[in-house]
Amino acid sequence: MLVILHPDTEEQSENFIETWHYLESLQGIKLNKHDIQGNQQKLTEIYLLGDTHTLDKEEIECLPAVERVIRISEEYRILGRHKDNLLTSGFTYNDVRFDQQGLNIFAGLCAVDNPQHVELMMKALKENGQQCTRMGAYKPRTNPYSFQGHGDTCLPYVFELAGKYGIKVIAMEITHEAHIDEIHECLEKSGNPTGVMLQIGTRNTQNFELLKAIGRQNTYPALLKRGFGITLNESLNAAEYLASEGNSNVIFCLRGMKSEYGLPHRNLVDFAHVPVIKRLTRMPVCIDPSHSVGTRELAPDGLMDVMHATAQGIIAGANMVLVDFHPAPTKALVDGPQALLLEELPVFLEDVQIAHEAYKKRCALFS
């Protein structure tokens, strides 16, 4: 059962205290509270977990802080939409808004290699009006002898340069609970010049202990990539692991499915699931065209496959794009052949805007 309080209800208020004490007294029921900060107001949701079918819905709706009550029978109890379009979605982190209506571009280095390339990337982002990026410090690799990332040794200069060039959010994959502490300590030592979105890679989608660890902290939002060889339902339940531990600031990323049917692309592009995820859950949806396509090959029309895939995801309603760029792809330590060039950033962003405007026109056509 989901209990939604009146907007901007404060925990110190008499109405909240009375409501909480009543719910807390219910036998065999565990309470899980989530605060959602919207653009103009804060919404508090309280999930009643346990045998709730005997609870009196109308009685709970009469509590002083309660706006409405929703019985939940389907999966994704916290992140699900539950056929209620009034449910607030999205969150704001470090002054950047993430929801199912907007669009944020995270162009950057799949793997950090040296300070010079990081600075060139961030400088190009600032010149093109961008305030988000991707920077890989920890890299899980299939081959144990491949470059595994510089780890925490590169964090100081990555965060310093992000502050210098006005980058507000960095998507950064982590592979171990200890990486959360390393990122947190480095950010604090450097004066918090930027923010970090903790990325869970496709190999760790069902690393449940890592999911729980990221879910237990509320400082950093999470970007969960779909597992490359599991069903959509299984991946969405992985996102629910994060929320069930307390962190519902989650973005779901489609990155292609591992399948021979996707050849010659790196993966079988699954961006048709963008509207499905938005219908089933309240999560913003990200696409990763770089790892879906895995190439800079041109189509006969002169556009790269990766740009076509990006447009397909955006015109289907994607809210975030995770894409590889590099100042010198031939020198990149990870995934250089699929990285776009810095001089291609302006036209990429313009193409993204064209697709986004087309999506909005499509929505208006059917509204």
C-alpha positions as CSV (number, residue, x, y, z in Angstrom):
1,M,0.0,0.0,0.0
2,L,1.2,3.5,-0.9
3,V,0.3,6.5,1.3
4,I,0.9,9.9,-0.3
5,L,1.0,12.9,2.0
6,H,-0.1,16.4,1.2
7,P,2.7,18.3,-0.7
8,D,5.4,20.0,1.5
9,T,4.4,18.1,4.6
10,E,7.2,18.6,7.1
11,E,8.3,15.8,9.5
12,Q,8.1,18.2,12.4
13,S,4.5,19.1,11.8
14,E,1.7,17.8,14.1
15,N,-0.1,16.3,11.1
16,F,2.9,14.2,10.0
17,I,3.7,13.1,13.6
18,E,0.1,12.0,14.2
19,T,-0.1,10.2,10.8
20,W,3.3,8.5,11.3
21,H,2.4,7.3,14.8
22,Y,-0.8,5.7,13.5
23,L,0.9,3.9,10.6
24,E,3.8,2.8,12.9
25,S,1.2,1.2,15.3
26,L,-0.1,-1.1,12.5
27,Q,0.7,-4.7,13.4
28,G,3.0,-6.6,11.0
29,I,3.6,-3.5,8.8
30,K,6.9,-2.0,8.0
31,L,7.1,1.6,6.9
32,N,9.4,2.9,4.1
33,K,9.4,6.6,3.6
34,H,10.6,8.4,0.4
35,D,10.8,12.1,-0.2
36,I,10.6,13.3,-3.8
37,Q,11.7,16.9,-4.5
38,G,10.0,18.3,-7.5
39,N,10.5,21.7,-9.2
40,Q,8.1,23.5,-7.0
41,Q,7.2,21.2,-4.1
42,K,8.3,18.2,-2.1
43,L,6.2,15.1,-2.0
44,T,6.4,12.4,0.7
45,E,5.4,8.8,0.0
46,I,5.1,6.2,2.7
47,Y,5.1,2.5,1.6
48,L,3.4,0.1,3.9
49,L,5.1,-3.3,3.4
50,G,3.6,-6.5,4.7
51,D,0.1,-8.0,4.8
52,T,-1.8,-4.8,3.9
53,H,-5.0,-6.3,2.3
54,T,-6.9,-6.1,5.7
55,L,-6.0,-2.4,6.2
56,D,-8.9,0.0,5.9
57,K,-8.0,2.3,3.0
58,E,-10.6,4.9,3.8
59,E,-9.5,5.1,7.5
60,I,-5.9,5.8,6.4
61,E,-7.1,8.4,4.0
62,C,-8.7,10.3,6.9
63,L,-5.4,10.8,8.6
64,P,-4.5,14.5,8.8
65,A,-1.3,14.4,6.6
66,V,-2.7,12.0,3.9
67,E,-3.7,13.2,0.5
68,R,-4.5,9.8,-1.0
69,V,-3.9,6.0,-0.7
70,I,-3.1,3.6,-3.5
71,R,-3.3,-0.2,-3.2
72,I,-0.3,-1.8,-4.9
73,S,-0.6,-5.3,-6.3
74,E,1.9,-5.3,-9.2
75,E,5.7,-5.4,-9.2
76,Y,8.0,-2.4,-8.8
77,R,6.3,-1.3,-5.7
78,I,8.3,1.9,-5.2
79,L,9.4,2.8,-8.7
80,G,6.2,1.6,-10.4
81,R,3.6,4.0,-11.9
82,H,0.7,1.8,-10.6
83,K,-1.7,3.2,-13.2
84,D,-1.6,6.6,-11.3
85,N,-0.4,9.4,-13.6
86,L,-0.6,11.8,-10.6
87,L,2.4,10.2,-9.0
88,T,5.4,12.5,-9.1
89,S,8.4,11.4,-11.0
90,G,12.0,12.5,-11.2
91,F,14.5,14.3,-9.0
92,T,16.8,17.2,-8.9
93,Y,20.5,16.6,-8.2
94,N,23.1,19.4,-8.0
95,D,20.7,21.8,-9.7
96,V,20.2,19.4,-12.7
97,R,16.6,18.1,-13.2
98,F,16.0,14.4,-14.2
99,D,12.5,13.3,-15.0
100,Q,10.4,11.7,-17.7
101,Q,9.9,15.0,-19.6
102,G,13.4,16.4,-19.9
103,L,16.5,15.5,-21.8
104,N,20.1,15.5,-20.5
105,I,23.2,14.6,-22.5
106,F,26.2,12.9,-20.9
107,A,28.9,13.0,-23.4
108,G,32.4,12.0,-22.3
109,L,35.2,9.5,-21.9
110,C,34.2,5.9,-21.5
111,A,37.5,5.5,-19.6
112,V,39.6,8.3,-18.1
113,D,43.2,8.0,-19.5
114,N,45.0,11.2,-18.7
115,P,44.3,14.8,-17.4
116,Q,45.0,16.4,-20.8
117,H,42.2,14.4,-22.5
118,V,39.8,15.0,-19.5
119,E,40.4,18.7,-19.7
120,L,39.9,18.8,-23.5
121,M,36.6,16.9,-23.1
122,M,35.3,19.2,-20.4
123,K,36.4,22.3,-22.2
124,A,34.5,21.2,-25.3
125,L,31.4,20.5,-23.1
126,K,31.4,23.9,-21.6
127,E,31.8,25.6,-25.0
128,N,28.7,23.7,-26.2
129,G,26.6,24.6,-23.1
130,Q,26.7,21.2,-21.5
131,Q,26.9,20.6,-17.7
132,C,26.9,16.8,-17.6
133,T,29.5,14.2,-18.6
134,R,30.5,10.5,-18.3
135,M,34.0,9.7,-16.9
136,G,35.0,6.1,-16.3
137,A,37.4,5.6,-13.4
138,Y,36.6,2.0,-12.6
139,K,36.2,-0.3,-15.6
140,P,35.0,-3.9,-15.3
141,R,36.4,-5.8,-18.3
142,T,35.8,-9.2,-19.8
143,N,39.5,-9.8,-20.3
144,P,41.5,-9.7,-17.0
145,Y,44.5,-8.3,-18.9
146,S,42.6,-5.3,-20.3
147,F,42.9,-1.8,-18.8
148,Q,40.7,-1.8,-15.7
149,G,40.6,2.0,-15.2
150,H,42.8,4.3,-13.0
151,G,40.4,4.0,-10.0
152,D,40.6,6.6,-7.3
153,T,44.0,7.9,-8.5
154,C,42.3,9.9,-11.3
155,L,39.4,11.2,-9.2
156,P,41.2,14.4,-7.9
157,Y,41.9,15.8,-11.3
158,V,38.6,14.7,-12.8
159,F,36.6,16.5,-10.0
160,E,38.9,19.5,-10.1
161,L,38.5,19.9,-13.9
162,A,34.8,19.4,-13.6
163,G,34.6,22.3,-11.2
164,K,36.8,24.4,-13.5
165,Y,34.5,23.9,-16.5
166,G,31.1,24.0,-14.7
167,I,30.3,20.3,-15.0
168,K,27.6,19.6,-12.4
169,V,27.0,15.8,-12.8
170,I,29.5,13.0,-13.8
171,A,28.1,9.6,-14.5
172,M,30.8,7.2,-13.1
173,E,30.5,3.5,-13.0
174,I,31.5,1.7,-9.8
175,T,32.0,-2.0,-9.3
176,H,32.5,-2.3,-5.5
177,E,30.9,-0.8,-2.4
178,A,34.3,0.7,-1.4
179,H,34.2,2.9,-4.5
180,I,31.3,4.9,-3.0
181,D,33.5,5.9,-0.1
182,E,36.4,6.7,-2.4
183,I,34.3,9.0,-4.5
184,H,32.7,10.6,-1.4
185,E,36.0,11.3,0.3
186,C,37.6,12.7,-2.8
187,L,34.7,15.0,-3.5
188,E,34.8,16.3,0.1
189,K,38.6,16.9,0.0
190,S,38.2,18.8,-3.2
191,G,35.4,21.0,-1.9
192,N,32.6,19.3,-3.8
193,P,33.2,21.0,-7.1
194,T,30.8,18.7,-8.9
195,G,28.3,15.8,-8.4
196,V,28.5,12.1,-9.2
197,M,25.8,9.8,-10.5
198,L,26.7,6.2,-9.5
199,Q,26.5,4.0,-12.6
200,I,25.8,0.2,-12.3
201,G,27.2,-1.5,-15.4
202,T,25.4,-4.2,-17.3
203,R,27.6,-6.9,-15.7
204,N,26.5,-5.8,-12.2
205,T,22.8,-5.5,-12.8
206,Q,22.2,-8.5,-10.6
207,N,25.1,-7.9,-8.2
208,F,22.5,-7.6,-5.4
209,E,24.9,-6.7,-2.6
210,L,26.3,-3.8,-4.7
211,L,22.7,-2.7,-5.5
212,K,21.9,-2.7,-1.8
213,A,25.0,-0.7,-0.9
214,I,24.1,2.0,-3.5
215,G,20.5,1.9,-2.4
216,R,21.4,2.5,1.3
217,Q,23.1,5.8,0.6
218,N,21.0,8.9,-0.5
219,T,23.8,11.2,-1.4
220,Y,24.2,10.1,-5.0
221,P,21.6,9.2,-7.6
222,A,22.0,5.9,-9.5
223,L,22.1,5.0,-13.2
224,L,21.3,1.4,-13.7
225,K,22.1,-0.3,-17.0
226,R,19.9,-3.1,-18.3
227,G,21.5,-6.5,-17.9
228,F,22.8,-7.6,-21.3
229,G,21.4,-11.2,-21.1
230,I,18.3,-11.0,-18.8
231,T,14.7,-9.9,-19.3
232,L,13.5,-6.4,-18.9
233,N,11.4,-7.5,-15.9
234,E,14.6,-8.8,-14.2
235,S,16.4,-5.6,-14.8
236,L,13.6,-3.5,-13.6
237,N,13.5,-5.5,-10.4
238,A,17.2,-4.8,-10.0
239,A,16.3,-1.1,-10.0
240,E,13.6,-1.9,-7.4
241,Y,16.5,-3.2,-5.2
242,L,18.0,0.3,-5.1
243,A,14.7,1.9,-4.2
244,S,13.7,-0.7,-1.6
245,E,16.9,0.2,0.3
246,G,15.9,3.9,0.3
247,N,17.4,5.5,-2.8
248,S,14.6,6.0,-5.4
249,N,16.6,8.6,-7.4
250,V,17.2,6.0,-10.2
251,I,17.6,6.3,-13.9
252,F,17.2,3.2,-16.1
253,C,19.6,2.8,-19.0
254,L,19.0,0.8,-22.2
255,R,22.4,-0.2,-23.7
256,G,21.5,-3.0,-26.2
257,M,21.2,-6.7,-25.7
258,K,23.9,-9.2,-26.3
259,S,22.8,-11.2,-29.3
260,E,24.1,-12.4,-32.6
261,Y,21.0,-11.0,-34.2
262,G,22.4,-7.5,-33.6
263,L,25.4,-8.0,-35.9
264,P,27.1,-6.0,-37.3
265,H,26.3,-3.8,-34.3
266,R,27.9,-4.5,-31.0
267,N,24.5,-5.3,-29.4
268,L,20.9,-5.6,-30.5
269,V,19.5,-2.1,-30.0
270,D,16.6,-2.2,-27.6
271,F,15.4,1.4,-27.7
272,A,11.8,0.4,-28.5
273,H,11.5,-0.3,-24.8
274,V,11.9,3.4,-23.9
275,P,8.1,4.0,-23.8
276,V,7.5,0.7,-22.1
277,I,9.7,1.6,-19.1
278,K,8.1,5.0,-18.8
279,R,4.7,3.3,-18.8
280,L,5.6,0.7,-16.2
281,T,7.7,3.0,-13.9
282,R,8.4,6.6,-12.9
283,M,12.1,6.3,-13.8
284,P,13.7,8.6,-16.4
285,V,15.0,6.5,-19.2
286,C,18.6,6.8,-20.6
287,I,19.9,5.3,-23.8
288,D,23.5,4.4,-24.5
289,P,23.9,4.4,-28.3
290,S,27.7,4.0,-28.2
291,H,27.6,0.6,-26.5
292,S,24.6,-0.5,-28.4
293,V,26.1,0.2,-31.9
294,G,29.8,0.1,-31.1
295,T,31.0,1.6,-34.3
296,R,31.6,4.9,-36.2
297,E,30.3,3.3,-39.5
298,L,28.4,5.6,-41.9
299,A,25.1,4.8,-43.5
300,P,24.6,5.7,-47.2
301,D,22.8,8.9,-46.1
302,G,26.1,10.2,-44.5
303,L,24.9,9.7,-40.9
304,M,26.7,7.4,-38.5
305,D,24.8,4.5,-37.2
306,V,25.4,5.8,-33.6
307,M,23.6,9.0,-34.6
308,H,20.7,7.1,-36.1
309,A,20.4,5.0,-32.9
310,T,20.5,8.1,-30.7
311,A,17.7,9.7,-32.7
312,Q,15.6,6.6,-32.5
313,G,15.9,6.6,-28.7
314,I,15.1,10.3,-28.3
315,I,12.2,10.3,-30.7
316,A,10.8,7.5,-28.6
317,G,11.0,9.7,-25.5
318,A,14.4,9.0,-23.9
319,N,15.4,11.4,-21.1
320,M,19.1,11.0,-21.1
321,V,21.9,10.0,-23.5
322,L,25.1,8.4,-22.5
323,V,27.6,8.7,-25.4
324,D,31.3,8.2,-25.9
325,F,33.5,11.1,-27.1
326,H,37.3,11.3,-27.1
327,P,39.8,13.9,-28.1
328,A,42.0,11.2,-29.7
329,P,40.0,7.9,-30.2
330,T,43.1,6.1,-31.5
331,K,44.8,6.7,-28.2
332,A,41.8,5.8,-26.0
333,L,42.4,2.9,-23.6
334,V,38.8,1.6,-23.8
335,D,36.3,1.6,-26.8
336,G,38.2,4.1,-28.9
337,P,36.7,2.8,-32.2
338,Q,33.2,3.8,-31.2
339,A,34.0,7.2,-29.7
340,L,32.9,10.4,-31.5
341,L,35.4,13.3,-32.0
342,L,35.2,16.5,-30.1
343,E,34.7,18.5,-33.4
344,E,31.6,16.3,-33.9
345,L,30.0,17.4,-30.6
346,P,28.2,20.5,-32.0
347,V,26.5,18.6,-34.8
348,F,25.7,15.7,-32.5
349,L,24.0,18.1,-30.1
350,E,22.1,19.8,-32.9
351,D,20.9,16.4,-34.3
352,V,19.8,15.5,-30.7
353,Q,17.8,18.7,-30.5
354,I,16.1,18.0,-33.9
355,A,15.0,14.6,-32.7
356,H,13.8,16.0,-29.4
357,E,11.7,18.6,-31.1
358,A,10.3,15.9,-33.3
359,Y,9.3,13.9,-30.2
360,K,7.6,16.9,-28.7
361,K,5.7,17.5,-31.9
362,R,4.6,13.9,-32.0
363,C,3.3,14.2,-28.4
364,A,1.4,17.4,-29.3
365,L,-0.2,15.6,-32.3
366,F,-1.8,13.0,-30.1
367,S,-2.6,15.1,-27.0
